[in-house]
Amino acid sequence: MRGRALDREMAREYYWKLQLADGDAGKAREREAQRAFLTKRDAVCGALADAALTQCLTVQYQARIKVLSARAE
């Protein structure tokens, strides 16, 4: 899975994580976690180009999707 497909999957998982969040405080925590992810993604991958950038973004997005898709049991 690459690029746009990963972005769409992350957006779907983030949407559901927000829907399942516990009240306004839970939603605020999820938004802050997403902002932190984006900041980290930019810091880790920002200076790369071409194939290295694609690989970096793929790893970052897959890790974030895994976190977002984890459901509390």
C-alpha positions as CSV (number, residue, x, y, z in Angstrom):
1,M,0.0,0.0,0.0
2,R,1.5,3.4,-0.9
3,G,1.0,7.1,-0.8
4,R,-2.6,8.1,-1.2
5,A,-3.9,4.7,-0.1
6,L,-2.0,5.0,3.2
7,D,-3.2,8.5,3.6
8,R,-6.8,7.5,3.1
9,E,-6.5,4.5,5.4
10,M,-5.0,6.8,8.1
11,A,-7.8,9.3,7.6
12,R,-10.4,6.6,8.1
13,E,-8.8,5.2,11.2
14,Y,-8.4,8.7,12.7
15,Y,-12.1,9.5,12.0
16,W,-13.1,6.3,13.8
17,K,-10.7,6.9,16.7
18,L,-12.3,10.4,17.1
19,Q,-15.8,8.8,17.0
20,L,-14.9,6.3,19.7
21,A,-13.1,8.9,21.9
22,D,-14.5,9.5,25.4
23,G,-16.1,12.9,25.3
24,D,-14.5,16.3,24.4
25,A,-11.4,15.5,26.4
26,G,-10.9,12.2,24.6
27,K,-11.3,13.9,21.2
28,A,-8.8,16.6,22.3
29,R,-6.3,13.9,23.2
30,E,-6.7,12.2,19.8
31,R,-6.3,15.5,18.0
32,E,-3.1,16.3,19.9
33,A,-1.8,12.8,19.2
34,Q,-2.4,13.3,15.5
35,R,-0.7,16.7,15.6
36,A,2.3,15.1,17.4
37,F,2.4,12.4,14.7
38,L,2.4,15.0,11.9
39,T,5.2,16.9,13.6
40,K,7.3,13.8,14.1
41,R,6.6,12.7,10.5
42,D,7.8,16.0,9.2
43,A,10.9,16.0,11.4
44,V,11.9,12.4,10.5
45,C,11.1,12.5,6.8
46,G,11.3,16.2,5.9
47,A,14.9,16.3,4.6
48,L,14.6,13.2,2.5
49,A,13.7,13.0,-1.2
50,D,12.5,10.5,-3.8
51,A,12.6,6.8,-2.8
52,A,14.0,7.5,0.6
53,L,11.1,9.9,1.3
54,T,8.5,7.4,0.0
55,Q,10.0,4.7,2.2
56,C,10.1,6.9,5.3
57,L,6.5,8.1,4.9
58,T,5.4,4.5,4.3
59,V,7.0,3.4,7.6
60,Q,5.6,6.4,9.5
61,Y,2.1,6.0,8.1
62,Q,2.0,2.3,8.7
63,A,3.0,2.8,12.4
64,R,0.4,5.5,12.9
65,I,-2.3,3.4,11.3
66,K,-1.4,0.5,13.7
67,V,-1.8,2.9,16.7
68,L,-5.0,4.3,15.4
69,S,-6.6,0.9,14.6
70,A,-5.8,-0.5,18.1
71,R,-9.1,-0.8,19.9
72,A,-9.5,-0.8,23.6
73,E,-10.8,-4.2,24.7
